[in-house]
């Protein structure tokens, strides 16, 4: 790495990166504990994973400013593995997931993100904003929730939104957490705290091999989980990378990010952590708080482990209300409000794709699944739109014996019915010309449709010329068509 790259990616935004990373570290603690509990493992497993993945990806990842750690989608995939086979199998699966991520990065699969339409990305962002907000509801809804939680959440939000009007020297969410914590401690206010989420470790992780048999039986147990974890990790990561790209208007290397996270997961598996990937919410906190370079990601991991080991007693006393306020701010800032204002201006199909992506994501609680359904729906709508074959002209000669069909459009499996309906096989013709100058043949269904048209006309005694094909269409037709092409012209 040359000096200019080092300066740009690490030390071009030092103060803001350190402060943003510190804020992210505070917000990571309760989430890492919660994700550990979801997976059915000790809280230290998620905390170690978050610390290690953030540190390693800060050096090896392909997206400066991205925050990667233990995540809810990954935790959900681990539940059955841990329950049925134990945590050691989880460590082995984490290592193999990392290996698969590296392979996917080497194969440059990150390039496939260009096939994600903007409507799907907007749906992803909106679902993310709603999901972040919904995840805070258990902390503020319920008969056991003290009433003091609500004014503390309100105070947190007030500080977050009012302080920047006077100064932006320090991220307002970080100031809000500190002030609300001080008020809670010295005011003797009894509300749920970070310490109530689970036990915080007091030692560093240590290297150990997963205590599992190294044989095909073990591979057979973890392999299905590894495939799911690899897919979810890559999809979530590349989507969040694209989101950060858009927020910062800067490029990234998605394949390098896959490799970096793969190495991080391998290290995590050997050091007692669970597999992780990019975190949308924490990445947004980082970017919104001014974090831009790798230093912010590094600081998030470093401060996290320092808070755990050095300031654990203080961290345990942070009110969850303060962190809820921060996450509500993140959810509001993440949601694309402009998508609601312009909903009557964009094509209905794009609105349908966006809404479907949101709905499926919220229903399945899986961002990757929502995006996958959105992409499929976009492909269906796109195919339907280009399947509308336009018949430019149909002209018959003066003696009523020679008709020319001029066709424009895309000929493939969705458009063949319209194509076939355009021909009148009842006419008594001596000759028919099918002009495909403004059409393109895409697949075997289209070739089969042309076969049917030519054969039907010839059975009725008409000569048929198929003309005007471009090179690709002619090549496909010559390979697959059944009819005798000796009478077919090339132009």
DAUR-V145135 format. One record per residue. RES is the residue in one letter. BURIAL is # if it has 24 or more other C-alpha atoms within 12 Angstrom, else .. Layout:
res->RES burial->BURIAL
res->RES burial->BURIAL
This chain:
res->X burial->.
res->X burial->.
res->X burial->.
res->X burial->.
res->X burial->.
res->X burial->.
res->X burial->.
res->X burial->.
res->X burial->#
res->X burial->#
res->X burial->.
res->X burial->.
res->X burial->#
res->X burial->#
res->X burial->#
res->X burial->#
res->X burial->#
res->X burial->#
res->X burial->#
res->X burial->#
res->X burial->#
res->X burial->#
res->X burial->#
res->X burial->#
res->X burial->#
res->X burial->#
res->X burial->#
res->X burial->#
res->X burial->#
res->X burial->#
res->X burial->#
res->X burial->#
res->X burial->#
res->X burial->#
res->X burial->#
res->X burial->#
res->X burial->#
res->X burial->#
res->X burial->#
res->X burial->#
res->X burial->#
res->X burial->#
res->X burial->#
res->X burial->#
res->X burial->#
res->X burial->#
res->X burial->#
res->X burial->#
res->X burial->#
res->X burial->#
res->X burial->#
res->X burial->#
res->X burial->#
res->X burial->#
res->X burial->#
res->X burial->#
res->X burial->#
res->X burial->#
res->X burial->#
res->X burial->#
res->X burial->#
res->X burial->#
res->X burial->#
res->X burial->#
res->X burial->#
res->X burial->#
res->X burial->#
res->X burial->#
res->X burial->#
res->X burial->#
res->X burial->#
res->X burial->#
res->X burial->#
res->X burial->#
res->X burial->#
res->X burial->#
res->X burial->#
res->X burial->#
res->X burial->#
res->X burial->.
res->X burial->#
res->X burial->#
res->X burial->.
res->X burial->.
res->X burial->.
res->X burial->#
res->X burial->#
res->X burial->#
res->X burial->#
res->X burial->#
res->X burial->#
res->X burial->#
res->X burial->#
res->X burial->#
res->X burial->#
res->X burial->#
res->X burial->#
res->X burial->#
res->X burial->#
res->X burial->#
res->X burial->#
res->X burial->#
res->X burial->#
res->X burial->#
res->X burial->#
res->X burial->.
res->X burial->.
res->X burial->.
res->X burial->#
res->X burial->#
res->X burial->.
res->X burial->.
res->X burial->#
res->X burial->.
res->X burial->.
res->X burial->#
res->X burial->#
res->X burial->#
res->X burial->#
res->X burial->#
res->X burial->#
res->X burial->#
res->X burial->#
res->X burial->#
res->X burial->#
res->X burial->#
res->X burial->#
res->X burial->#
res->X burial->#
res->X burial->#
res->X burial->#
res->X burial->#
res->X burial->#
res->X burial->.
res->X burial->#
res->X burial->#
res->X burial->.
res->X burial->.
res->X burial->#
res->X burial->#
res->X burial->.
res->X burial->.
res->X burial->.
res->X burial->.
res->X burial->.
res->X burial->.
res->X burial->.
res->X burial->#
res->X burial->#
res->X burial->#
res->X burial->.
res->X burial->#
res->X burial->#
res->X burial->#
res->X burial->#
res->X burial->#
res->X burial->#
res->X burial->#
res->X burial->#
res->X burial->#
res->X burial->#
res->X burial->.
res->X burial->.
res->X burial->.
res->X burial->.
res->X burial->.
res->X burial->.
res->X burial->.
res->X burial->.
res->X burial->#
res->X burial->#
res->X burial->#
res->X burial->#
res->X burial->#
res->X burial->#
res->X burial->#
res->X burial->#
res->X burial->#
res->X burial->#
res->X burial->#
res->X burial->#
res->X burial->.
res->X burial->#
res->X burial->#
res->X burial->.
res->X burial->.
res->X burial->.
res->X burial->.
res->X burial->.
res->X burial->.
res->X burial->#
res->X burial->#
res->X burial->#
res->X burial->#
res->X burial->#
res->X burial->.
res->X burial->#
res->X burial->#
res->X burial->#
res->X burial->#
res->X burial->#
res->X burial->.
res->X burial->.
res->X burial->.
res->X burial->#
res->X burial->.
res->X burial->.
res->X burial->.
res->X burial->.
res->X burial->#
res->X burial->.
res->X burial->.
res->X burial->.
res->X burial->.
res->X burial->.
res->X burial->.
res->X burial->.
res->X burial->#
res->X burial->.
res->X burial->.
res->X burial->#
res->X burial->#
res->X burial->#
res->X burial->.
res->X burial->#
res->X burial->#
res->X burial->#
res->X burial->#
res->X burial->#
res->X burial->#
res->X burial->#
res->X burial->#
res->X burial->#
res->X burial->#
res->X burial->#
res->X burial->#
res->X burial->#
res->X burial->#
res->X burial->#
res->X burial->#
res->X burial->#
res->X burial->#
res->X burial->#
res->X burial->#
res->X burial->#
res->X burial->.
res->X burial->#
res->X burial->#
res->X burial->.
res->X burial->.
res->X burial->.
res->X burial->#
res->X burial->#
res->X burial->#
res->X burial->#
res->X burial->#
res->X burial->#
res->X burial->#
res->X burial->#
res->X burial->#
res->X burial->#
res->X burial->#
res->X burial->#
res->X burial->#
res->X burial->#
res->X burial->#
res->X burial->#
res->X burial->#
res->X burial->#
res->X burial->#
res->X burial->#
res->X burial->#
res->X burial->#
res->X burial->#
res->X burial->#
res->X burial->#
res->X burial->#
res->X burial->#
res->X burial->#
res->X burial->#
res->X burial->#
res->X burial->#
res->X burial->#
res->X burial->#
res->X burial->#
res->X burial->#
res->X burial->#
res->X burial->#
res->X burial->#
res->X burial->#
res->X burial->#
res->X burial->#
res->X burial->#
res->X burial->#
res->X burial->#
res->X burial->#
res->X burial->#
res->X burial->#
res->X burial->#
res->X burial->#
res->X burial->#
res->X burial->#
res->X burial->#
res->X burial->#
res->X burial->#
res->X burial->#
res->X burial->#
res->X burial->#
res->X burial->#
res->X burial->.
res->X burial->.
res->X burial->#
res->X burial->.
res->X burial->.
res->X burial->#
res->X burial->#
res->X burial->#
res->X burial->#
res->X burial->#
res->X burial->#
res->X burial->#
res->X burial->#
res->X burial->#
res->X burial->#
res->X burial->#
res->X burial->#
res->X burial->#
res->X burial->#
res->X burial->#
res->X burial->#
res->X burial->#
res->X burial->#
res->X burial->#
res->X burial->#
res->X burial->#
res->X burial->#
res->X burial->.
res->X burial->.
res->X burial->#
res->X burial->.
res->X burial->.
res->X burial->.
res->X burial->.
res->X burial->.
res->X burial->.
res->X burial->.
res->X burial->.
res->X burial->.
res->X burial->#
res->X burial->#
res->X burial->#
res->X burial->#
res->X burial->#
res->X burial->#
res->X burial->#
res->X burial->#
res->X burial->#
res->X burial->#
res->X burial->#
res->X burial->#
res->X burial->#
res->X burial->#
res->X burial->.
res->X burial->.
res->X burial->#
res->X burial->#
res->X burial->#
res->X burial->#
res->X burial->#
res->X burial->#
res->X burial->#
res->X burial->#
res->X burial->#
res->X burial->#
res->X burial->#
res->X burial->.
res->X burial->#
res->X burial->#
res->X burial->.
res->X burial->.
res->X burial->.
res->X burial->.
res->X burial->.
res->X burial->.
res->X burial->.
res->X burial->.
res->X burial->#
res->X burial->#
res->X burial->#
res->X burial->#
res->X burial->#
res->X burial->.
res->X burial->.
res->X burial->.
res->X burial->.
res->X burial->.
res->X burial->.
res->X burial->.
res->X burial->.
res->X burial->.
res->X burial->.
res->X burial->#
res->X burial->#
res->X burial->#
res->X burial->#
res->X burial->#
res->X burial->#
res->X burial->#
res->X burial->#
res->X burial->#
res->X burial->#
res->X burial->#
res->X burial->#
res->X burial->#
res->X burial->#
res->X burial->#
res->X burial->.
res->X burial->#
res->X burial->#
res->X burial->#
res->X burial->.
res->X burial->#
res->X burial->#
res->X burial->.
res->X burial->.
res->X burial->.
res->X burial->.
res->X burial->.
res->X burial->#
res->X burial->.
res->X burial->#
res->X burial->#
res->X burial->#
res->X burial->#
res->X burial->#
res->X burial->#
res->X burial->#
res->X burial->#
res->X burial->#
res->X burial->#
res->X burial->#
res->X burial->#
res->X burial->#
res->X burial->#
res->X burial->#
res->X burial->#
res->X burial->#
res->X burial->#
res->X burial->#
res->X burial->#
res->X burial->#
res->X burial->#
res->X burial->#
res->X burial->#
res->X burial->#
res->X burial->#
res->X burial->#
res->X burial->#
res->X burial->.
res->X burial->.
res->X burial->.
res->X burial->#
res->X burial->#
res->X burial->#
res->X burial->#
res->X burial->#
res->X burial->#
res->X burial->#
res->X burial->#
res->X burial->.
res->X burial->.
res->X burial->.
res->X burial->#
res->X burial->#
res->X burial->.
res->X burial->.
res->X burial->#
res->X burial->#
res->X burial->.
res->X burial->.
res->X burial->#
res->X burial->.
res->X burial->#
res->X burial->.
res->X burial->.
res->X burial->.
res->X burial->.
res->X burial->#
res->X burial->.
res->X burial->.
res->X burial->.
